[in-house]
Amino acid sequence: MNDNIYIPYRMKIEKITVEAPGVKTLKMVFEDSKDAEAFSFRAGQFAEYSAFGDGECTFCIASAPTRKGYVECTFRTAGRVTNGLNRLEEGSTMGFRGPLGNSFPMEQWKGKNLVFVAGGIALPPMRCVIDTALDNRADYGDITIIYGAKTVADLVYKDELKEWAARGDVNVVLTVDPGGETPDWKGKSGFTPAVLEEVAPKSENSVAVVCGPPIMIKFTFPVLEKLGFKDENVFTTLENRMKCGVGKCGRCNVGKIYVCKDGPVFSKVQLNDLPMEY
């Protein structure tokens, strides 16, 4: 990261991918090659992305640290800053301030099975972890990805989902909410927690990573408990609460912690100690 934490890197947008209605992925490269060589991050960290003149906002780093030379972010257009980012074109310059926050303890997960449960636009924080695991495939056991969205159109990373599913060493289960199917849909129809219970991945020697809307997480945790997952082996990220990224604005303060400085990655054990407002 820059010596001054408030000065962003200048990034050139190399590629823009439309993932779903209102959702884009920006692939960025460093304008300064020295910055590119010196930059590194860990799976689960986040950054501040800026459209100059419109401000900055917080997203995870959606690309994996194992894939060098670029970083990616995926966002849904919702407010002033994301509308500013949405207006940028390939070749445009934008700001990138990071990496920030903690990360998933992937070194500690070596030798374990990995279960990923994601909903909607919450797949990007998990994609970084998934690709890191796939790029170090021999380090992990079974990998199961359960991903749901409201409709087929709302699924992000559609090409990558196909690539993951085509591998012989990953179990990919896709689902859409009842009524969100298309005539050619070959996945499941049902809410993600119910599909998780149906798939019933084994909890022995396994870690579960959950990311999605608060209501999805609320109903997913009891299913994991029912399946035998211990709280210390269940992880999530609370990045949607953050703004400044460095513990100055107080927006992400929950109880005694600042999500941006103490997180955004937390185990279920840590969440149990937080007020219900998280």
KATALIN-V17571 format. One record per residue. N is the residue number from 1. RES is the residue in one letter. OMEGA is omega in whole degrees, 0 to 359 (* if undefined). Layout:
# KATALIN-V17571
N:RES:OMEGA ; N:RES:OMEGA
This chain:
# KATALIN-V17571
1:M:177 ; 2:N:178 ; 3:D:175 ; 4:N:187 ; 5:I:182 ; 6:Y:180 ; 7:I:181 ; 8:P:167 ; 9:Y:172 ; 10:R:185 ; 11:M:175 ; 12:K:178 ; 13:I:182 ; 14:E:183 ; 15:K:175 ; 16:I:179 ; 17:T:174 ; 18:V:186 ; 19:E:185 ; 20:A:178 ; 21:P:179 ; 22:G:184 ; 23:V:180 ; 24:K:169 ; 25:T:176 ; 26:L:174 ; 27:K:187 ; 28:M:174 ; 29:V:181 ; 30:F:177 ; 31:E:178 ; 32:D:183 ; 33:S:178 ; 34:K:176 ; 35:D:180 ; 36:A:182 ; 37:E:185 ; 38:A:188 ; 39:F:173 ; 40:S:177 ; 41:F:181 ; 42:R:182 ; 43:A:180 ; 44:G:179 ; 45:Q:183 ; 46:F:180 ; 47:A:173 ; 48:E:181 ; 49:Y:185 ; 50:S:167 ; 51:A:188 ; 52:F:182 ; 53:G:181 ; 54:D:181 ; 55:G:181 ; 56:E:177 ; 57:C:190 ; 58:T:171 ; 59:F:172 ; 60:C:166 ; 61:I:189 ; 62:A:178 ; 63:S:184 ; 64:A:178 ; 65:P:178 ; 66:T:182 ; 67:R:192 ; 68:K:171 ; 69:G:180 ; 70:Y:171 ; 71:V:180 ; 72:E:170 ; 73:C:177 ; 74:T:184 ; 75:F:173 ; 76:R:179 ; 77:T:185 ; 78:A:185 ; 79:G:185 ; 80:R:184 ; 81:V:180 ; 82:T:173 ; 83:N:176 ; 84:G:177 ; 85:L:182 ; 86:N:181 ; 87:R:181 ; 88:L:181 ; 89:E:175 ; 90:E:184 ; 91:G:179 ; 92:S:176 ; 93:T:178 ; 94:M:180 ; 95:G:180 ; 96:F:182 ; 97:R:182 ; 98:G:4 ; 99:P:181 ; 100:L:174 ; 101:G:179 ; 102:N:186 ; 103:S:175 ; 104:F:183 ; 105:P:187 ; 106:M:176 ; 107:E:180 ; 108:Q:182 ; 109:W:182 ; 110:K:181 ; 111:G:182 ; 112:K:172 ; 113:N:181 ; 114:L:178 ; 115:V:180 ; 116:F:179 ; 117:V:186 ; 118:A:178 ; 119:G:173 ; 120:G:184 ; 121:I:180 ; 122:A:175 ; 123:L:181 ; 124:P:178 ; 125:P:181 ; 126:M:181 ; 127:R:178 ; 128:C:181 ; 129:V:180 ; 130:I:182 ; 131:D:176 ; 132:T:178 ; 133:A:180 ; 134:L:178 ; 135:D:175 ; 136:N:193 ; 137:R:183 ; 138:A:183 ; 139:D:187 ; 140:Y:180 ; 141:G:179 ; 142:D:176 ; 143:I:179 ; 144:T:179 ; 145:I:176 ; 146:I:187 ; 147:Y:180 ; 148:G:176 ; 149:A:181 ; 150:K:180 ; 151:T:177 ; 152:V:180 ; 153:A:184 ; 154:D:176 ; 155:L:178 ; 156:V:180 ; 157:Y:185 ; 158:K:180 ; 159:D:180 ; 160:E:176 ; 161:L:178 ; 162:K:179 ; 163:E:179 ; 164:W:182 ; 165:A:182 ; 166:A:178 ; 167:R:178 ; 168:G:186 ; 169:D:178 ; 170:V:176 ; 171:N:181 ; 172:V:179 ; 173:V:181 ; 174:L:179 ; 175:T:173 ; 176:V:179 ; 177:D:177 ; 178:P:183 ; 179:G:182 ; 180:G:183 ; 181:E:169 ; 182:T:182 ; 183:P:183 ; 184:D:182 ; 185:W:182 ; 186:K:178 ; 187:G:181 ; 188:K:175 ; 189:S:182 ; 190:G:180 ; 191:F:189 ; 192:T:179 ; 193:P:179 ; 194:A:178 ; 195:V:176 ; 196:L:180 ; 197:E:178 ; 198:E:181 ; 199:V:175 ; 200:A:176 ; 201:P:183 ; 202:K:182 ; 203:S:182 ; 204:E:180 ; 205:N:184 ; 206:S:175 ; 207:V:177 ; 208:A:176 ; 209:V:185 ; 210:V:177 ; 211:C:182 ; 212:G:176 ; 213:P:181 ; 214:P:181 ; 215:I:178 ; 216:M:179 ; 217:I:181 ; 218:K:183 ; 219:F:179 ; 220:T:182 ; 221:F:179 ; 222:P:178 ; 223:V:178 ; 224:L:177 ; 225:E:179 ; 226:K:181 ; 227:L:175 ; 228:G:179 ; 229:F:177 ; 230:K:184 ; 231:D:181 ; 232:E:179 ; 233:N:178 ; 234:V:184 ; 235:F:174 ; 236:T:177 ; 237:T:183 ; 238:L:189 ; 239:E:183 ; 240:N:181 ; 241:R:192 ; 242:M:176 ; 243:K:185 ; 244:C:177 ; 245:G:185 ; 246:V:174 ; 247:G:181 ; 248:K:188 ; 249:C:178 ; 250:G:183 ; 251:R:185 ; 252:C:180 ; 253:N:176 ; 254:V:184 ; 255:G:183 ; 256:K:184 ; 257:I:170 ; 258:Y:184 ; 259:V:184 ; 260:C:182 ; 261:K:181 ; 262:D:181 ; 263:G:13 ; 264:P:183 ; 265:V:179 ; 266:F:171 ; 267:S:178 ; 268:K:177 ; 269:V:179 ; 270:Q:180 ; 271:L:181 ; 272:N:181 ; 273:D:182 ; 274:L:174 ; 275:P:184 ; 276:M:184 ; 277:E:183 ; 278:Y:*
